[in-house]
Amino acid sequence: MIIKENVLTKPNIVSLANFLMLASIAIFIPFFVHIQWLTGPIVNAVLIIVLFTVGVRSALVLCLIPSLMALSGGLIPPILAPIIPFIMVSNVLLVLIIDQSHLYFKNNFKGYWVGLIAGSLLKFAFLYFSLNIISKLLIKQELMAKIAQMMSWPQLATALSGGFIAWIFLKKIKRI
């Protein structure tokens, strides 16, 4: 019995180029823009755009990188390094909920917006509750107010605004 592997298939150069271009935006923006209200929506928009233009696997890979770059670039304070894995998981949740909702509803408009709202709420809730648990264990309580301000409702707002930006872009390129 011969098992064929798709490992050596010809790569889709256009998808690869799109991924690299979008990934470079998500990776390098935290080094140049240290404003959460700009960086957050752009990164979330890029994650969603990669989902619809390149695919869910590429989007999931990209979910793991921007928070590390935000930590390296100074957007996320070093004291928050222990929550980086939780930020990564929250990005994965956002992408997966949008993807599954879009597939479930088989309707670009309804599937996208239900997925975006549900994914954004889940991302927010996951980060909020994770932060509360981690902060009690690892972070001095006097820093908690600033950290909670950064990782609570602004995450919901940046996810929703990033989704709105992605919707406009994806409509313009006729992917939705």
N, C-alpha and C positions, 0 to 999 in steps of 0.2 A: 504494500500500500504506500503510495507516494502522497505526502502532504505538501501542498503548495503554500508557500509563505508569501505574503504581500510586502515583505521587507524590501525586496529589491525592485519593486515597481517604480515606474518613472514618477518622480515627484511633480506635483502641480506647481509650476514655477510662479504662476500668478498668485495662488494662495500663499505660497511661501513668502513672496515679496510683500503681500498685504500684511501677513502676520508680522514680519520683521519690521515693517514701517510702523504699524500700530503698537507693537511691543516696545519699540524704541521710545515712543511717546510716553507710554505708561511707565517705562523704566527710568527715563531721564527727567521727566517733569518734576519729581520730588527734589532733584538736585538744584533746579533753577527757580522753582516757585515754592516758597515756604508759607503759603497761605492755604489753609485747609479748605476754605470756601472756593478756591479755584482748582487746587490739585485734586480734591476728592471727586467732584463731578467729572473732571476730565478722565481720571483713571476709571471710574465706574462706566462712563460712556465708552471708553476704549474696550473694556471687558465685554460689554454688550455688543459692540460693533464687531469684535472678533468672533463672538458667538454666532452672529448672523452672516458674517462674510467668509469666515474660515472654518468654523465648526466648533462643536462643544469641547472636543479634546484639546484643541489649541487654546480655547478660552480658559479651560481648567488649569492648564499649565501656566498661563499668564496670571491667573489668580494668585499664584504663589510668590510672584516676584515684586510687585510694586511696594508692598509693605516693608520688605527688606531694604529696598532702595530708599524709601521714606525714612527709615531708621538711619541708614548710612548718610543720607543727604541732610539730616538734621530736622526734617519736618516732624518726625516723631521723636520725642525726647528719649534719651537712653534709658531712663527709668522705666519706660514702657516696653523694653525689649521682651519681657516675659509674655506680653500679650500678642506679640507678632503672630504666633501660630493661630490664635483665635481670630485675628483679622483675616488671615489667609482662609480659614474655614468659613468666615462670614462672606467673603468674596465668592467662594465656591457655592455656598448656599444661594446667593443672589443669582448667579449664572444658572445653576441647575433648576431653580424654581422658574425662572423666565423660560428656559428651554422646555421644561416639561409642560408648563402652562400653554406655551405656544403650540406644542404638539397635541395636547389634550383638546384644546378648543378648536383646532384647525381653522382658526380665524385670526388673521394677522392683527387686527385692531384689538379685539377682546382678549385674545391669548397674550398679546404683548403687555397690555396694561394691567390685566389681572396678575400676570406673572411679575411685572415690575413692582406693583404695590405689595403683593404678598411677599416677594423676595426682599424688598426693602424693609418691610416690617420684621421679617424673620432675621435679616442681617442686624437690624437695630436691636431686637430683643436678645439675640444670641450674644452680641457684643456687650450689651448692657449688663446682662446677668453674669456673663463670664468675668467682666471687669469687676463686678461687685465681689465675686468669690476670690479672684486673684489678688485684688487690692488689699483685702483683709489679711491675706497670707504674706504678701511680698512687699507691699508699698506702704510707706509711712503715711499715716492718716492726714497729716497736714498738706500733703500733695494731692490727696484724693479729690478735692473739689475741682482743681484745675484739670485733672485727668478725666474726671467724670464729665466735665464740660466738653472736652474734646471727643470723647468716645461714646456719648449718649445720643441725644436727639440730632446733633449735627450729622451723624452717620446716616440717619434716616433721610435728612434733607439732601445730603450730597448724593445718596443713592438715587433718590427720586429725580433730582435735577440732572444727574448724569444720564438717567434713563430718558428724560425728555430730550436732552441733547442728542443721544443716540437715535431716538425716534426720528427726529428731524433729519439727521444725516442718512439714516437707512431709508427713509421715504425718498429723499433726494436721489439716492443711487438705485432706487427701486428694488430694494431687498426685502421690504415689507410692503 
